[in-house]
């Protein structure tokens, strides 16, 4: 069971981020995964992703939770990563976010990873969490201001 029950975490005083609906490129898209647009469909971001990154929203319109994956061909709700907004993104088992403000980058399978000095930083953790759960978990993060300025 996920640690959060929504992907968009707020703040509620701000207008919700804009979304785009596209078909799932394959059936392994989970709410909280980072997405890219590939051939007109949403697919998981990868470690070498450049350009615009979206985040997969829970399909609340179909009464689905953050634990319900999108199937191949489903319509996926992708949210724009806007600064000043907080999201819940997926990290792999064994990832230790040791401090608030840890820089995050796309990793394989649409997951978040701790960024090194050479990586594209797309956000910063707003909590510390050591994932020893045995499965992927959601971690709260704030999108990085200006991450779209990386070369495409």
C-alpha positions as CSV (number, residue, x, y, z in Angstrom):
1,X,0.0,0.0,0.0
2,X,1.3,3.4,-0.9
3,X,2.3,6.0,1.7
4,X,0.2,8.7,0.0
5,X,-3.3,8.4,-1.4
6,X,-2.9,11.2,-4.0
7,X,-0.2,12.3,-6.4
8,X,-1.0,16.0,-6.4
9,X,-0.2,17.1,-2.8
10,X,-0.9,20.8,-3.0
11,X,-0.8,23.5,-1.9
12,X,-4.6,23.9,-2.1
13,X,-4.4,27.7,-2.3
14,X,-2.8,27.4,-5.8
15,X,-4.7,26.4,-9.0
16,X,-4.2,22.7,-9.7
17,X,-1.6,22.0,-12.4
18,X,-2.5,21.6,-16.0
19,X,-3.0,18.0,-17.3
20,X,-2.7,16.3,-20.6
21,X,-4.4,13.0,-21.5
22,X,-2.7,10.6,-23.8
23,X,-2.7,6.9,-24.5
24,X,-0.4,4.7,-22.4
25,X,2.5,3.4,-24.6
26,X,2.7,0.3,-22.5
27,X,1.1,-1.2,-19.4
28,X,3.7,-0.3,-16.8
29,X,2.7,3.2,-16.0
30,X,2.0,3.8,-12.3
31,X,0.7,7.0,-10.6
32,X,3.7,8.9,-9.4
33,X,5.9,7.8,-12.3
34,X,7.7,10.4,-14.3
35,X,6.5,10.4,-17.9
36,X,7.7,11.6,-21.3
37,X,5.7,11.9,-24.6
38,X,7.0,9.4,-27.2
39,X,5.2,9.0,-30.5
40,X,2.2,10.8,-29.2
41,X,1.8,8.5,-26.2
42,X,2.9,8.7,-22.5
43,X,5.8,6.4,-21.6
44,X,8.0,6.2,-18.5
45,X,10.9,8.6,-18.3
46,X,14.4,7.0,-18.2
47,X,17.7,8.0,-16.6
48,X,18.9,9.7,-19.8
49,X,15.7,11.7,-20.3
50,X,16.1,15.3,-21.5
51,X,13.4,17.8,-22.1
52,X,9.9,18.0,-20.6
53,X,8.9,15.6,-17.9
54,X,5.3,15.0,-16.7
55,X,4.1,13.0,-13.7
56,X,1.4,10.3,-13.9
57,X,-1.7,11.2,-11.9
58,X,-3.9,8.7,-10.1
59,X,-7.0,8.0,-12.3
60,X,-9.5,9.4,-9.9
61,X,-12.0,9.8,-12.7
62,X,-12.2,6.0,-12.9
63,X,-12.3,5.6,-9.1
64,X,-8.7,4.3,-9.2
65,X,-6.1,4.8,-6.4
66,X,-2.3,5.4,-6.5
67,X,-1.8,1.7,-6.4
68,X,-3.7,1.0,-9.7
69,X,-1.5,0.9,-12.7
70,X,-2.6,2.1,-16.2
71,X,-3.0,-0.8,-18.7
72,X,-1.6,-0.7,-22.2
73,X,-3.9,1.6,-24.3
74,X,-5.5,3.3,-21.3
75,X,-5.9,7.1,-21.3
76,X,-3.3,8.4,-18.9
77,X,-3.5,11.6,-17.0
78,X,-0.2,13.4,-17.1
79,X,0.3,16.5,-14.9
80,X,2.8,19.2,-15.7
81,X,5.5,19.6,-13.1
82,X,5.1,23.2,-11.9
83,X,7.3,24.8,-9.3
84,X,5.6,25.8,-6.1
85,X,3.6,22.6,-6.3
86,X,4.2,19.4,-4.3
87,X,3.8,16.0,-5.9
88,X,4.2,12.4,-4.8
89,X,6.7,10.6,-7.0
90,X,7.9,7.0,-6.9
91,X,11.3,5.9,-5.7
92,X,12.7,2.3,-5.9
93,X,13.2,0.0,-2.9
94,X,16.5,0.7,-1.2
95,X,16.6,4.4,-2.0
96,X,17.5,6.5,1.0
97,X,16.3,10.1,0.8
98,X,18.3,11.2,3.8
99,X,17.4,14.9,4.0
100,X,14.8,17.4,3.0
101,X,16.0,19.2,-0.1
102,X,17.7,16.2,-1.7
103,X,18.0,16.9,-5.5
104,X,16.0,14.3,-7.6
105,X,16.4,13.2,-11.2
106,X,14.6,10.7,-13.5
107,X,15.7,7.1,-13.2
108,X,14.8,3.9,-15.1
109,X,11.2,3.0,-15.3
110,X,9.9,6.5,-14.5
111,X,11.2,6.4,-11.0
112,X,12.9,9.2,-9.1
113,X,16.5,8.9,-8.0
114,X,19.0,11.0,-6.1
115,X,20.7,13.3,-8.5
116,X,24.5,13.5,-8.9
117,X,26.3,16.7,-10.1
118,X,25.9,15.6,-13.8
119,X,22.2,14.8,-13.6
120,X,19.2,16.8,-14.7
121,X,17.5,18.0,-11.4
122,X,13.7,18.0,-11.8
123,X,12.8,18.5,-8.2
124,X,13.8,18.4,-4.5
125,X,12.5,16.2,-1.7
126,X,10.2,17.8,0.9
127,X,10.7,14.9,3.3
128,X,13.4,12.4,4.4
129,X,12.5,8.8,3.8
130,X,14.6,5.6,3.8
131,X,12.7,3.1,1.6
132,X,13.3,-0.3,3.1
133,X,9.7,-1.4,2.5
134,X,10.5,-4.0,-0.2
135,X,8.6,-2.1,-2.9
136,X,8.4,1.2,-4.7
137,X,7.1,4.0,-2.5
138,X,5.8,7.6,-3.0
139,X,7.9,10.5,-1.7
140,X,6.8,14.1,-1.5
141,X,8.8,16.5,-3.7
142,X,8.6,20.0,-5.1
143,X,9.3,20.5,-8.8
144,X,12.5,22.4,-9.6
145,X,12.2,25.9,-10.9
146,X,13.6,26.1,-14.4
147,X,14.2,22.4,-15.1
148,X,12.9,22.8,-18.6
149,X,16.0,24.8,-19.5
150,X,18.1,21.7,-20.1
151,X,19.1,21.0,-23.7
152,X,16.5,18.9,-25.6
